[in-house]
């Protein structure tokens, strides 16, 4: 008679793994947002796990930063959900979206610097697909209402939003933009870019 294999506590093991992953992502977000050079060992220690455990979930620094960035962008996307994006006049909604986006990005700008060092730009862009769909929806509505230009491709204008706000984070980190200037510069730059040519002239 074949002896039945002993049952393994799979659900308990899975719950432990999920708790460890959550702790690692929280610690990674916190440490990399303070110091983009924070080491894997520092993150493991802050998460209360060993390096072996961390590497069991994230086999490289690149994989860890990739997961932490996805975690941070997911939290940011939830914060950015605001019905005024679909109801307020498009220029007003865009200004509000830029303010909210910058507030979140400024808090995590060093995390994005860490991502820039190990991830391809296209991969970073992929992580922003959900919030950028919100930007695309807003610009599209502004074009229909005649508030935003329609002589440039919509995907290009969405890319411009992505590029401008991340360039602002780099300029802020390099102290080429003062903290009190950033929001005003972002809003003026993006609304100037979006303004219909006839209105600009």
N, C-alpha and C positions, 0 to 999 in steps of 0.2 A: 504494500500500500504506500502510495506516494504521500509523503508528509506535506501538509499545506505550508506554504511559505508564511513566515511571520508577517503580520500586517505592519506596515510602516506608517508612522504618524505624518502622512503627507500633508494634510490640511494645516497642521501645526507648523510644519517646516515652511510651507508656503506663506503662512501668516508672518512668520519670523522674517522671511526674505522680503516680504512687502514692507514690513516695518523698517528693515535695514535700508531698503532702497529709498523710502520716504525720508529717512534721517540723512542719508547721503545727499539727496537732492536739496534738502533744506540747508544743510551745512555748506554744500557747494555753492548754492545761490548766495548765501550770506557772505562766505569768505571771498569768493571771486568778485562779488560786487564791491568789496572793500579793497581787494588786492588782486589784480589779474594774474600775478605770478604765484599765488597761493599754490602750494604743492599738494599732490595727491595724499601724501602722508598727513599734512595739516588737515585736509578735508576729512580723512578717515578718523583722525583723532577727535575732531569737532563733532563728527557723527556718532562717536562712541562705538566704532567698529574697527577691526584690524585691517591692515592693508590687504591681506589675503582675501578677506570677505569683500572688500570694496572691488578688488580686481576680479573677483568671481562674478560680479554684476556688470562691471565696466572694465573691460580688459586693457584699456589704454587711457591716457589723459584725454586724447581726442574724443573717445567714446563718452567719457565722463562729462567733458565740457559740452558736447553735443546734447546729452541728456539734460544737463542743468539748464542750458539755453532753452530747450523745448519746454521745460518745467516753468521757467520764468516767463516766457512768452505766453504760455497757457494762462498763467495767473493774470498777466497784463490784459489779455484779451477779455477775460471775465470782467475786469475793472472798466474796460473801455465800452462795454455794452451800455448804450444810452439811447433811449427812444428819440431824443432830440436830433440825432443824426438823420433820422428819416422825416422829421417834422419841421425843424427850424429852417429858415432860409439857408441855402447851401453855403454862402460865404460865412455866415454866422456859425453854422454847424462845423465847417472846416476849421475855423479859429478855435472852437471848443475842443475839437478832436486833437488839434495840435497841442493845445495846452495840456490836456490829459495825457497824451502820448509822451510829451516831453517830461512831465512830472514823473512818469514811470521810468522812462529811459534814463533820465538823469540819476535816478536812484540806483540803476543797474548798469550805468555806462561802462564801468570797469569790467563787468562780466562780458559785455560786448567786445571790449578790447581783448579779453582773454580768448573769446571765440574767433576774433579776427586773426589771431596768431596761429590757430591750429585747424580752423575750418575754412573750406572754400567759400567765397562770397555767395555762390549759388546755393550752397547748403544753408547758409545763414538766411538767405532769402526764403528758402523753402519753409523754414520754421515760422516765418511771418505770413504765410499764406492766409491764415484765418483773419488776422487784423487787416491785412491788405485788401481782402474782399470787402471789408467794411468801407475802406477808403475808395475802392473802385465804385461801389454802390453810390456813395455820396457824390463823387465826381460825375458819374453818369447822370444822376438826378440834376445836378447843377447845370450840365450841358443841355438837358431837356428844357429846363426852366430859363435858359438863356443867361445864367449867371456865370458860367464857366465856358472857356473856349472849346470849340469843337473842331478846330483846324489842325489839331495834333492827335496822334493815336492815343486812345484811352490807356492801353497798357504802358505807354511811355510816360504819361502823366502820373500813373501809380508808381512807376519806378522812380520818377523824380521825387515824389513824396518820401519814399523809402530812403533814397540817397541823401536828400537834404537833411532829414531828421537825424540820420546816423552820422553825417558829416558834422552836424552841430555838436553831437556827443564828443567827437574827436577834437573839435576846436575848443570845446569847453574843458576837456581834460588837459589840453596843451596850453590852457590859459590865454588863448587868443580871442576868446569870447568871455566877457564877464557874466557871472550868474544872472544878474538883473537884465542883461541884454538879450539872452537867448530866446525867450518866449516871443518878444517883440520882433526880433530878427526872423524867426521861423515863420510867424504869421504873415509878416509883410512880404517875405520872399515867396512863400507858397501862393498867397492870394494874388500877388503880382504876376506870377507865372500862369495862374489859372484864369486871370481876367481876359475876357474876349478882346481880340485886337481892336475892334471898333470902340470899345469902352476905353481902352488904353490910349487910343489916339485922340 
